[in-house]
């Protein structure tokens, strides 16, 4: 009886795995085709602004403290499970110095459009090889992304 139960359980697991795999393959191949058709040529990619709708982000010379505080709250909720605010890697890279290394447009485009950026940005692809995990799209609003950018600036010492 125990052998029959084990055999039945094994058959159910094999069936469940095979049916999910074939559904996922069909979905994945369609998604890859759609992405290839809609993605711009990598040669047209601007590494200073990234890929997305932000062409110019005016951050000013002074920190907006209220915006940075709100950005920290959002980052603690949406980002801190994968990123440390130091230079230490967690799942993703640490945030220390990111606002000094990257243009505000690039940061805003990456926060709001990570899939396209990961597909085209050579530096992000190299980072992906180190972290082994793609940044998920957190579906942040433009306003939330701007607040996170301001928190990143505060984290990097802008006053």
ZANULUM-531454 format. One line per field, with one value per atom (N, C-alpha, C): residue in three letters; atom name; z, x, y; residue number from 1. Coordinates in pm, whole numbers, always signed. Example, Ala and Ser with C-alpha at 12.3 -4.5 7.8 and 13.67 -1.06 7.14 Angstrom:
code	[ALA,ALA,ALA,SER,SER,SER];
site	[N,CA,C,N,CA,C];
pz	[+780,+780,+780,+708,+714,+787];
px	[+1319,+1230,+1320,+1285,+1367,+1290];
py	[-569,-450,-330,-225,-106,+3];
pos	[1,1,1,2,2,2];
This chain:
code	[UNK,UNK,UNK,UNK,UNK,UNK,UNK,UNK,UNK,UNK,UNK,UNK,UNK,UNK,UNK,UNK,UNK,UNK,UNK,UNK,UNK,UNK,UNK,UNK,UNK,UNK,UNK,UNK,UNK,UNK,UNK,UNK,UNK,UNK,UNK,UNK,UNK,UNK,UNK,UNK,UNK,UNK,UNK,UNK,UNK,UNK,UNK,UNK,UNK,UNK,UNK,UNK,UNK,UNK,UNK,UNK,UNK,UNK,UNK,UNK,UNK,UNK,UNK,UNK,UNK,UNK,UNK,UNK,UNK,UNK,UNK,UNK,UNK,UNK,UNK,UNK,UNK,UNK,UNK,UNK,UNK,UNK,UNK,UNK,UNK,UNK,UNK,UNK,UNK,UNK,UNK,UNK,UNK,UNK,UNK,UNK,UNK,UNK,UNK,UNK,UNK,UNK,UNK,UNK,UNK,UNK,UNK,UNK,UNK,UNK,UNK,UNK,UNK,UNK,UNK,UNK,UNK,UNK,UNK,UNK,UNK,UNK,UNK,UNK,UNK,UNK,UNK,UNK,UNK,UNK,UNK,UNK,UNK,UNK,UNK,UNK,UNK,UNK,UNK,UNK,UNK,UNK,UNK,UNK,UNK,UNK,UNK,UNK,UNK,UNK,UNK,UNK,UNK,UNK,UNK,UNK,UNK,UNK,UNK,UNK,UNK,UNK,UNK,UNK,UNK,UNK,UNK,UNK,UNK,UNK,UNK,UNK,UNK,UNK,UNK,UNK,UNK,UNK,UNK,UNK,UNK,UNK,UNK,UNK,UNK,UNK,UNK,UNK,UNK,UNK,UNK,UNK,UNK,UNK,UNK,UNK,UNK,UNK,UNK,UNK,UNK,UNK,UNK,UNK,UNK,UNK,UNK,UNK,UNK,UNK,UNK,UNK,UNK,UNK,UNK,UNK,UNK,UNK,UNK,UNK,UNK,UNK,UNK,UNK,UNK,UNK,UNK,UNK,UNK,UNK,UNK,UNK,UNK,UNK,UNK,UNK,UNK,UNK,UNK,UNK,UNK,UNK,UNK,UNK,UNK,UNK,UNK,UNK,UNK,UNK,UNK,UNK,UNK,UNK,UNK,UNK,UNK,UNK,UNK,UNK,UNK,UNK,UNK,UNK,UNK,UNK,UNK,UNK,UNK,UNK,UNK,UNK,UNK,UNK,UNK,UNK,UNK,UNK,UNK,UNK,UNK,UNK,UNK,UNK,UNK,UNK,UNK,UNK,UNK,UNK,UNK,UNK,UNK,UNK,UNK,UNK,UNK,UNK,UNK,UNK,UNK,UNK,UNK,UNK,UNK,UNK,UNK,UNK,UNK,UNK,UNK,UNK,UNK,UNK,UNK,UNK,UNK,UNK,UNK,UNK,UNK,UNK,UNK,UNK,UNK,UNK,UNK,UNK,UNK,UNK,UNK,UNK,UNK,UNK,UNK,UNK,UNK,UNK,UNK,UNK,UNK,UNK,UNK,UNK,UNK,UNK,UNK,UNK,UNK,UNK,UNK,UNK,UNK,UNK,UNK,UNK,UNK,UNK,UNK,UNK,UNK,UNK,UNK,UNK,UNK,UNK,UNK,UNK,UNK,UNK,UNK,UNK,UNK,UNK,UNK,UNK,UNK,UNK,UNK,UNK,UNK,UNK,UNK,UNK,UNK,UNK,UNK,UNK,UNK,UNK,UNK,UNK,UNK,UNK,UNK,UNK,UNK,UNK,UNK,UNK,UNK,UNK,UNK,UNK,UNK,UNK,UNK,UNK,UNK,UNK,UNK,UNK,UNK,UNK,UNK,UNK,UNK,UNK,UNK,UNK,UNK,UNK,UNK,UNK,UNK,UNK,UNK,UNK,UNK,UNK,UNK,UNK,UNK,UNK,UNK,UNK,UNK,UNK,UNK,UNK,UNK,UNK,UNK,UNK,UNK,UNK,UNK,UNK,UNK,UNK,UNK,UNK,UNK,UNK,UNK,UNK,UNK,UNK,UNK,UNK,UNK,UNK,UNK,UNK,UNK,UNK,UNK,UNK,UNK,UNK,UNK,UNK,UNK,UNK,UNK,UNK,UNK];
site	[N,CA,C,N,CA,C,N,CA,C,N,CA,C,N,CA,C,N,CA,C,N,CA,C,N,CA,C,N,CA,C,N,CA,C,N,CA,C,N,CA,C,N,CA,C,N,CA,C,N,CA,C,N,CA,C,N,CA,C,N,CA,C,N,CA,C,N,CA,C,N,CA,C,N,CA,C,N,CA,C,N,CA,C,N,CA,C,N,CA,C,N,CA,C,N,CA,C,N,CA,C,N,CA,C,N,CA,C,N,CA,C,N,CA,C,N,CA,C,N,CA,C,N,CA,C,N,CA,C,N,CA,C,N,CA,C,N,CA,C,N,CA,C,N,CA,C,N,CA,C,N,CA,C,N,CA,C,N,CA,C,N,CA,C,N,CA,C,N,CA,C,N,CA,C,N,CA,C,N,CA,C,N,CA,C,N,CA,C,N,CA,C,N,CA,C,N,CA,C,N,CA,C,N,CA,C,N,CA,C,N,CA,C,N,CA,C,N,CA,C,N,CA,C,N,CA,C,N,CA,C,N,CA,C,N,CA,C,N,CA,C,N,CA,C,N,CA,C,N,CA,C,N,CA,C,N,CA,C,N,CA,C,N,CA,C,N,CA,C,N,CA,C,N,CA,C,N,CA,C,N,CA,C,N,CA,C,N,CA,C,N,CA,C,N,CA,C,N,CA,C,N,CA,C,N,CA,C,N,CA,C,N,CA,C,N,CA,C,N,CA,C,N,CA,C,N,CA,C,N,CA,C,N,CA,C,N,CA,C,N,CA,C,N,CA,C,N,CA,C,N,CA,C,N,CA,C,N,CA,C,N,CA,C,N,CA,C,N,CA,C,N,CA,C,N,CA,C,N,CA,C,N,CA,C,N,CA,C,N,CA,C,N,CA,C,N,CA,C,N,CA,C,N,CA,C,N,CA,C,N,CA,C,N,CA,C,N,CA,C,N,CA,C,N,CA,C,N,CA,C,N,CA,C,N,CA,C,N,CA,C,N,CA,C,N,CA,C,N,CA,C,N,CA,C,N,CA,C,N,CA,C,N,CA,C,N,CA,C,N,CA,C,N,CA,C,N,CA,C,N,CA,C,N,CA,C,N,CA,C,N,CA,C,N,CA,C,N,CA,C,N,CA,C,N,CA,C,N,CA,C,N,CA,C,N,CA,C,N,CA,C,N,CA,C,N,CA,C,N,CA,C,N,CA,C,N,CA,C,N,CA,C,N,CA,C,N,CA,C,N,CA,C,N,CA,C];
pz	[+0,+0,+0,+80,+88,-46,-116,-246,-348,-342,-435,-410,-284,-250,-301,-281,-326,-478,-547,-694,-744,-680,-718,-699,-587,-559,-662,-696,-796,-931,-971,-1100,-1102,-993,-985,-996,-927,-934,-1074,-1139,-1275,-1369,-1357,-1442,-1417,-1291,-1256,-1309,-1296,-1344,-1495,-1565,-1711,-1764,-1705,-1756,-1731,-1617,-1591,-1682,-1708,-1792,-1933,-1990,-2126,-2133,-2031,-2030,-2018,-1932,-1914,-2040,-2111,-2234,-2337,-2350,-2446,-2408,-2282,-2236,-2250,-2209,-2216,-2359,-2453,-2590,-2650,-2618,-2666,-2608,-2483,-2418,-2478,-2502,-2559,-2700,-2777,-2911,-2906,-2814,-2800,-2757,-2663,-2617,-2729,-2807,-2916,-3019,-3047,-3146,-3097,-2965,-2914,-2862,-2844,-2788,-2895,-2864,-2957,-2970,-3073,-3100,-2990,-2941,-2835,-2881,-3010,-3061,-3039,-3029,-3006,-2857,-2772,-2627,-2577,-2494,-2434,-2291,-2264,-2131,-2023,-2063,-1964,-1915,-2001,-1960,-1950,-2007,-2001,-2101,-2073,-2161,-2085,-2131,-2065,-2100,-2030,-2067,-2010,-1917,-1852,-1932,-1991,-2065,-1980,-1890,-1805,-1668,-1564,-1427,-1354,-1313,-1244,-1094,-1039,-896,-813,-877,-803,-726,-667,-593,-447,-396,-257,-246,-139,-113,-70,-120,-72,+40,+165,+281,+297,+274,+287,+183,+61,-45,-14,+40,+75,+185,+282,+391,+337,+248,+186,+101,+32,-49,+35,+154,+243,+288,+316,+355,+243,+120,+5,-17,-8,-29,+77,+201,+307,+278,+216,+183,+57,-47,-179,-215,-155,-204,-103,+26,+128,+145,+94,+106,+14,-86,-180,-180,-135,-141,-2,+27,+146,+103,+196,+163,+172,+208,+209,+73,+65,-59,-60,+42,+58,-26,-95,-175,-84,-111,-44,-154,-207,-329,-448,-443,-545,-488,-570,-525,-421,-339,-242,-313,-245,-306,-284,-200,-170,-298,-324,-438,-569,-572,-700,-761,-679,-734,-781,-742,-789,-918,-934,-1052,-1170,-1143,-1247,-1255,-1374,-1397,-1339,-1294,-1240,-1340,-1468,-1571,-1577,-1568,-1574,-1454,-1336,-1215,-1225,-1265,-1278,-1383,-1496,-1599,-1551,-1475,-1426,-1321,-1230,-1127,-1189,-1292,-1351,-1469,-1523,-1644,-1638,-1533,-1516,-1624,-1677,-1776,-1902,-1960,-2081,-2054,-1939,-1904,-1888,-1820,-1802,-1935,-2029,-2159,-2245,-2217,-2308,-2246,-2119,-2058,-2028,-2091,-2068,-1923,-1854,-1713,-1627,-1655,-1581,-1610,-1734,-1769,-1696,-1682,-1605,-1457,-1406,-1266,-1245,-1344,-1337,-1327,-1393,-1384,-1242,-1170,-1031,-934,-955,-860,-892,-1018,-1065,-1052,-1017,-1002,-1071,-1160,-1226,-1127,-1135,-1051,-1100,-1010,-1053,-1071,-1157,-1174,-1054,-974,-853,-883,-1011,-1052,-969,-952,-879,-968,-908,-983,-1010,-1104,-1131,-1006,-933,-809,-704,-689,-594,-635,-765,-814,-787,-805,-780,-631,-545,-401,-363,-426,-401,-448,-564,-614,-513,-456,-358,-233,-192,-79,-114,-237,-279,-270,-309,-299,-153,-66,+78,+131,+89,+129,+87,-23,-74,-21,+76,+143,+88,-7,-56,+55,+77,+184,+126];
px	[+82,+0,+87,+195,+283,+352,+392,+456,+358,+232,+130,+107,+102,+85,+202,+324,+443,+444,+409,+405,+300,+184,+78,+121,+186,+236,+340,+430,+533,+471,+369,+302,+235,+172,+107,+210,+324,+429,+485,+510,+563,+464,+337,+235,+227,+228,+217,+336,+454,+574,+574,+536,+534,+430,+312,+210,+247,+308,+351,+465,+557,+671,+626,+534,+492,+416,+337,+268,+369,+469,+569,+651,+684,+762,+685,+557,+477,+471,+451,+444,+578,+686,+819,+860,+832,+875,+799,+671,+595,+648,+682,+734,+868,+955,+1087,+1071,+978,+954,+903,+809,+755,+864,+950,+1056,+1155,+1192,+1286,+1229,+1099,+1036,+1025,+1004,+981,+1107,+1217,+1339,+1416,+1459,+1542,+1680,+1748,+1882,+1977,+2062,+2157,+2254,+2282,+2372,+2314,+2181,+2116,+2105,+2151,+2137,+2229,+2176,+2255,+2292,+2417,+2457,+2448,+2434,+2422,+2280,+2182,+2043,+1967,+2020,+1952,+1839,+1746,+1632,+1504,+1428,+1303,+1262,+1164,+1106,+1177,+1270,+1334,+1455,+1442,+1552,+1629,+1558,+1620,+1553,+1633,+1584,+1662,+1592,+1657,+1654,+1770,+1777,+1818,+1874,+1919,+2047,+2102,+2228,+2205,+2085,+2053,+1956,+1968,+1881,+1742,+1640,+1503,+1482,+1498,+1497,+1365,+1253,+1122,+1107,+1150,+1142,+1234,+1352,+1447,+1391,+1323,+1262,+1153,+1070,+967,+1032,+1140,+1211,+1270,+1319,+1373,+1263,+1145,+1032,+997,+991,+960,+1071,+1196,+1310,+1312,+1281,+1277,+1171,+1063,+954,+983,+1034,+1045,+1186,+1289,+1425,+1519,+1496,+1592,+1603,+1508,+1520,+1630,+1668,+1773,+1896,+1882,+1993,+2026,+2155,+2201,+2234,+2229,+2256,+2405,+2485,+2631,+2683,+2813,+2868,+2866,+2807,+2801,+2689,+2719,+2620,+2532,+2403,+2310,+2266,+2148,+2110,+2156,+2124,+2170,+2284,+2342,+2456,+2416,+2513,+2490,+2470,+2404,+2368,+2471,+2569,+2667,+2735,+2725,+2793,+2719,+2601,+2531,+2492,+2453,+2414,+2534,+2653,+2776,+2825,+2799,+2845,+2749,+2622,+2519,+2444,+2401,+2319,+2180,+2113,+1977,+1881,+1896,+1809,+1825,+1949,+1978,+1912,+1927,+1870,+1718,+1655,+1510,+1461,+1531,+1491,+1508,+1614,+1634,+1530,+1499,+1400,+1264,+1228,+1094,+1089,+1203,+1207,+1323,+1329,+1447,+1463,+1355,+1366,+1439,+1397,+1461,+1605,+1629,+1766,+1857,+1808,+1889,+1918,+1825,+1845,+1946,+1969,+2052,+2178,+2182,+2295,+2409,+2526,+2638,+2685,+2683,+2724,+2626,+2498,+2398,+2409,+2441,+2458,+2579,+2685,+2801,+2765,+2687,+2642,+2554,+2471,+2383,+2463,+2576,+2662,+2716,+2735,+2783,+2671,+2554,+2444,+2356,+2349,+2275,+2123,+2073,+1930,+1893,+1793,+1744,+1664,+1681,+1600,+1456,+1363,+1223,+1166,+1068,+998,+904,+928,+849,+724,+704,+586,+573,+684,+684,+635,+568,+527,+650,+638,+747,+780,+678,+696,+772,+736,+807,+953,+976,+1113,+1196,+1134,+1205,+1241,+1151,+1177,+1290,+1293,+1401,+1534,+1533,+1655,+1704,+1613,+1653,+1711,+1654,+1711,+1850,+1870,+2003,+2105,+2064,+2151,+2185,+2085,+2109,+2204,+2183,+2269,+2415,+2433,+2567,+2624,+2554,+2610,+2568,+2475,+2428,+2348,+2373,+2302,+2220];
py	[-119,+0,+126,+125,+239,+265,+157,+171,+230,+188,+238,+388,+428,+569,+651,+602,+672,+682,+575,+575,+675,+676,+770,+915,+943,+1078,+1119,+1029,+1056,+1087,+1009,+1034,+1171,+1209,+1339,+1452,+1437,+1539,+1551,+1440,+1444,+1510,+1475,+1536,+1687,+1725,+1867,+1946,+1891,+1959,+1972,+1866,+1869,+1966,+1969,+2059,+2205,+2237,+2374,+2414,+2323,+2354,+2389,+2313,+2342,+2474,+2508,+2637,+2750,+2733,+2837,+2857,+2748,+2761,+2841,+2815,+2888,+3035,+3064,+3202,+3271,+3204,+3264,+3293,+3202,+3225,+3343,+3356,+3470,+3600,+3600,+3719,+3759,+3663,+3692,+3750,+3697,+3747,+3891,+3916,+4051,+4148,+4106,+4194,+4224,+4123,+4145,+4241,+4229,+4315,+4459,+4477,+4612,+4680,+4607,+4665,+4740,+4862,+4935,+4871,+4906,+4852,+4899,+4809,+4841,+4950,+4958,+5061,+5200,+5212,+5340,+5374,+5287,+5303,+5413,+5503,+5611,+5572,+5540,+5494,+5603,+5730,+5837,+5858,+5830,+5850,+5720,+5614,+5485,+5474,+5386,+5360,+5391,+5485,+5521,+5663,+5714,+5843,+5964,+5945,+6059,+6107,+6227,+6288,+6387,+6455,+6556,+6554,+6533,+6535,+6643,+6748,+6859,+6832,+6798,+6768,+6889,+6991,+7108,+7079,+7181,+7162,+7127,+7158,+7130,+7013,+6942,+6827,+6875,+6808,+6830,+6728,+6774,+6684,+6610,+6679,+6613,+6502,+6530,+6430,+6312,+6341,+6234,+6145,+6205,+6128,+6035,+6089,+6005,+5895,+5930,+5832,+5719,+5755,+5652,+5556,+5608,+5523,+5427,+5476,+5392,+5289,+5334,+5243,+5133,+5168,+5066,+4961,+5001,+4910,+4829,+4894,+4830,+4783,+4842,+4819,+4752,+4776,+4734,+4583,+4508,+4363,+4309,+4386,+4343,+4432,+4558,+4653,+4707,+4715,+4787,+4929,+5021,+5160,+5191,+5092,+5105,+5056,+5031,+4977,+4823,+4767,+4622,+4561,+4451,+4380,+4295,+4294,+4203,+4105,+4119,+4046,+4128,+4256,+4350,+4432,+4518,+4598,+4701,+4743,+4849,+4982,+5075,+5203,+5313,+5291,+5395,+5444,+5574,+5634,+5628,+5565,+5550,+5684,+5781,+5911,+5992,+5951,+6015,+5949,+5821,+5747,+5758,+5780,+5779,+5910,+5943,+6062,+6041,+6147,+6133,+6068,+6102,+6044,+5892,+5846,+5703,+5633,+5690,+5631,+5625,+5734,+5738,+5638,+5631,+5536,+5392,+5364,+5228,+5191,+5283,+5254,+5224,+5300,+5286,+5192,+5151,+5069,+4968,+4885,+4799,+4692,+4640,+4531,+4576,+4687,+4737,+4777,+4836,+4877,+4754,+4652,+4531,+4463,+4474,+4412,+4486,+4616,+4696,+4756,+4778,+4848,+4751,+4769,+4677,+4674,+4788,+4790,+4710,+4722,+4646,+4497,+4463,+4322,+4264,+4342,+4296,+4280,+4375,+4366,+4244,+4214,+4098,+3969,+3964,+3845,+3828,+3937,+3929,+3897,+3959,+3944,+3823,+3785,+3667,+3680,+3797,+3818,+3948,+3943,+4064,+4148,+4278,+4365,+4358,+4329,+4323,+4464,+4473,+4600,+4617,+4718,+4743,+4824,+4861,+4940,+5067,+5135,+5261,+5375,+5470,+5588,+5674,+5767,+5859,+5941,+5980,+6056,+5974,+5847,+5759,+5743,+5725,+5708,+5834,+5950,+6076,+6089,+6046,+6051,+5955,+5838,+5742,+5801,+5867,+5933,+6035,+6112,+6213,+6146,+6033,+5959,+5906,+5860,+5814,+5928,+6047,+6163,+6192,+6185,+6206,+6099,+5976,+5864,+5887,+5961,+5990,+6122,+6184,+6301,+6436,+6441,+6572,+6637,+6764,+6838,+6949];
pos	[1,1,1,2,2,2,3,3,3,4,4,4,5,5,5,6,6,6,7,7,7,8,8,8,9,9,9,10,10,10,11,11,11,12,12,12,13,13,13,14,14,14,15,15,15,16,16,16,17,17,17,18,18,18,19,19,19,20,20,20,21,21,21,22,22,22,23,23,23,24,24,24,25,25,25,26,26,26,27,27,27,28,28,28,29,29,29,30,30,30,31,31,31,32,32,32,33,33,33,34,34,34,35,35,35,36,36,36,37,37,37,38,38,38,39,39,39,40,40,40,41,41,41,42,42,42,43,43,43,44,44,44,45,45,45,46,46,46,47,47,47,48,48,48,49,49,49,50,50,50,51,51,51,52,52,52,53,53,53,54,54,54,55,55,55,56,56,56,57,57,57,58,58,58,59,59,59,60,60,60,61,61,61,62,62,62,63,63,63,64,64,64,65,65,65,66,66,66,67,67,67,68,68,68,69,69,69,70,70,70,71,71,71,72,72,72,73,73,73,74,74,74,75,75,75,76,76,76,77,77,77,78,78,78,79,79,79,80,80,80,81,81,81,82,82,82,83,83,83,84,84,84,85,85,85,86,86,86,87,87,87,88,88,88,89,89,89,90,90,90,91,91,91,92,92,92,93,93,93,94,94,94,95,95,95,96,96,96,97,97,97,98,98,98,99,99,99,100,100,100,101,101,101,102,102,102,103,103,103,104,104,104,105,105,105,106,106,106,107,107,107,108,108,108,109,109,109,110,110,110,111,111,111,112,112,112,113,113,113,114,114,114,115,115,115,116,116,116,117,117,117,118,118,118,119,119,119,120,120,120,121,121,121,122,122,122,123,123,123,124,124,124,125,125,125,126,126,126,127,127,127,128,128,128,129,129,129,130,130,130,131,131,131,132,132,132,133,133,133,134,134,134,135,135,135,136,136,136,137,137,137,138,138,138,139,139,139,140,140,140,141,141,141,142,142,142,143,143,143,144,144,144,145,145,145,146,146,146,147,147,147,148,148,148,149,149,149,150,150,150,151,151,151,152,152,152,153,153,153,154,154,154,155,155,155,156,156,156,157,157,157,158,158,158,159,159,159];
